[in-house]
Amino acid sequence: MAEKLLKSGIIVSSMTLISRVLGLLRDVVIAAFVGAGAAADAFFFANRIPNFLRRLFAEGAFAQAFVPVLSEVKEKHGDDAVRALIAKAAGTLGVVVTLVTLFGVLASPLVAMLFGMGWFIEWLQGGPDAERFELASLMLKITFPYLFFVSLVALSGAILNTYNKFAVAAFTPVFLNIAIIVAAVFVADHFDEPALALAWGVFFGGLLQLLFQLPFLARAGLLVRPRWGWHDPGVVKIRTLMLPAMFGVSVSQINLLLDTVIASFLLTGAVSWLYYSDRLLEFPLGLFGIAIATVILPTLSRMHAKASQNEFRATLDWAVRFIALFGLPAMAALMVLGKPIIAVLFMRGEFSALDVDRVSYSLFAYACGLFSFMLIKVLAPAYYARQDMKTPVRIGIIAMVSNMGLNLLLAPFLSYVGLALATALSASLNAFLLYRGLKAIDVYRVSTYSVGFLCRVLLASLGMAAVLWWWLPEMTYWYQESMGWQLSQLLLGCMLGAVTYFGLLFAFGGRPGHIRRQRHTG
């Protein structure tokens, strides 16, 4: 089982790597075109709102509620029942997100006021940056339809993942990145405000993603005509599971959104600095944490349906080891190499050395919680696979309240960096409570085998961080030297870090069998 999961994980990670690399290239292009000023703040704001709702309606809550139910129907009733459920789920989801999308487009000034209160107040008072509110309202009208497209993309992706066709859904985000890059490079010059081209890139990127997935659904015999099914038993079950999951699975996104609200009261550039640092954090998180979470949810759902409790525990234990293998060294590397990475990727055009410094501070704070973010992605599916949505919701409420309290405590002293640190700390609390809950009901506790492996990984990661800190050239070189020098040094640093980490891990007793084999913990 472990080798099958590992193979699926590698497929998803490989497709995700392509998407994340293009995503970084997209952010490089955005940084060069709009930098981290008022227009950039408005675009990232207008992009974050529909993305937040996407997590709420689609990739987050809906997928976590839909996949366990679909897996159960597939396991017990066969493909005809699956197609009937898909038709009614697609029709119901489609109507709901259509109504939400129409509201978002028509009421974009209201949405911008609610989530960008600082900008709205400045607009009312006729402040120097009042145009941010107007620009954000306009961009929301363009980006909000992305919610409709990507919700249906998430639905089709969840269906394909349930049938172990992971590569399609993992590759799909590539089209969004391509659309934004094309809009920035070839279309931006045709707008008085170049950031508007980026908003249209988001719109067409969502459409392209949906068009890409439909043929794969048809080939699998799962493309059916949507039907309204609000009272269908399967849809009712999904709705019942989804409503609490809308909060539980999206706590980190809610925290990021609350950060955006508070950041709108801070200095110009705060929203952009948080965005760029969050995007860099999303690279390892998507590559390893989200990739494994995508793979294990259908597997855990099937095991729960079959009452295979020992295999359930062993799968979860394997997933924890896997994310530790890459998550802990990634966290250490981001802390040490964060500023050079930001300089190499973004410092050109409108993006200055000051922006590099500012982004590096929030990246360091976010990176403190990287492993916790990954643990949440792995531990939460253990609840969703068992169709237990209430516990993650209760834990999510605690985490969100703690995040808001930490925001109010830290932001006055650390500004936007305090917001990032509060998010990281609340994520750690979230992960701890999720684990404690699974342990309390005897669903999962980390095995002695995994504890030993985690200790080896931690020691190897600390050793790697020390070596990279000793090697790292002064930042003045990263600001002044040529792009060729920067790239060669960054590549050298990555190679040095990888060789040091895996060398130390092997010396401490880490072996491929820790990942290739799955051990029963029950």
Steps between C-alpha positions, in 0.01 A plus 500: 500500500781742590670455162169561320440815704859608442460453125177701501665763721793530260261545207306773678820665625649496149194662347484742791867585451429609142209710622698653789799585279267675258333660799833641613567620145157663507584678825837609357316655206243664729775640723678648199182657360327632812753458783357533852314832480136605503408327169662177615315519832170543313566203267605263777195607698267440203665163435489385863124544553381255227788267589383498860146418390642233267651328804171541681270367226725276298851376568456522874163428651322352201783266402550382858130423534450369144792256471410282802136477389597428138752236613235334714247497214764364260602228746146388586276581201716517185556743213135562405425632849819708478386664176159580652665661802740699281212638289308626802808626685617690191159656441458604862853637538469680165185686603644602838829633365319675214290696750805581714695607191222729379478658843877551507504670160202726569595584858878526452521843673328351805736203504799731462370711787454199731843347440695818430354726766820700532494588130130584515554742788785665312277527191227665707751748638656568159844376608803475268447125436123513465521356148587159648139453608360594159754282318434205731123532442549501123737205506260297712240526223753337266646237732183382678381276210818300563311357798239343267757343268734369767218355714403274210868428442531389863192278462638326191843473662351333809321250276819417309698467824242255636573287192877533565555735204705747700718651228222690321381700800858568615600632156189716450625815686770534235241664274422773752869587527541504123195725458630755754851499349360553148277779629792674671747469213277548196183678618605734784626771262147540363363614840553833670535298822708186423364320807160474326657266245597269784138491616389393152774236509335355811160494323623317190726276707196364682319435171801318351530275805139387465530437125816296559338256744173430320647260236659287774165471677338399169770238433437350844127486431431744782391810307126520566231763462469704822167471681355687794508271801479703818288231674677196352623278789859507373497878458337542840780296653760710319327820614485375857871423496590810302346767719734444795789420266458841337649638816723219619698442181537869419633631831842583357335683210271688736804600702674625184188694406483658844867589458403681178226696681743613771779563249271743316544730802879471489759665276474478120656176378404288803244294304753439222784405738275246669391368160852442367615330821187284507559397138853384579366304796237341274773348281616228744154483659336416167785278383494271803220579747207554264626231259498231769170623643348467150620142475410373846143635530343253250717222646401575860135529393509154342674352806238649730222363281663154525563541876875443444612684813860374512562596139337838569748568782798373303412720201472807720828414673673463163364838388642670810844352428479609137420863570766510775762375252449809283310746720755546779801564272287727280406702808865532604614589148237773459609657827865516392473552123174697493649841430734384216212308342279810508779714353564257213133448417347842544755785517454661161275759342271653763618262775776665707762385752278646773221270385742205522572584864133547586391173335783306667378599846148366445635192321712413804193536722281288271773236468488441876166329439577313175514154656182575695323602178607167350385304804156659475477386136575142609313475832177674396420238228496236777188671635344565159554139389303391809234761409568683825480871420405631844835442668708692241246783523534522876877497469482750216303744711761479775780556246325794336425671831861450609618643167289813545623543857861461387436746215382763746791423732781490242395739220546820708863404562597300189257645242435258209771261627291454812209390279716234335636379834150482646389284207795264550439467874127437459580234237724325752218506753261365236732209413556414867127493576425289191759244609383502860143440384598197289705363787214548748257287295770238427495562125867592468806563708845547353693174519835453673638415157393841367620687810849364441486604137374850588792547742748403228336739253502786753869454581591482130295814428671696778841388375409607146383841625830551685704416190292731280529783754880458502516494117254781419667802326427853625172646373680790332625252240146377433389858440794608282628200305373382161208267452742226391690526830177502700359192327826306526535578871137415573537171313821431692322572828212265412741223403707554814187489713368181333832314523551606862145409603484156339859425602427581863168315488675187375770540766230524768337177378239620252437244225272477190298233679363764735300636207470203264349270762186541703492364855180409679453698820194325636 
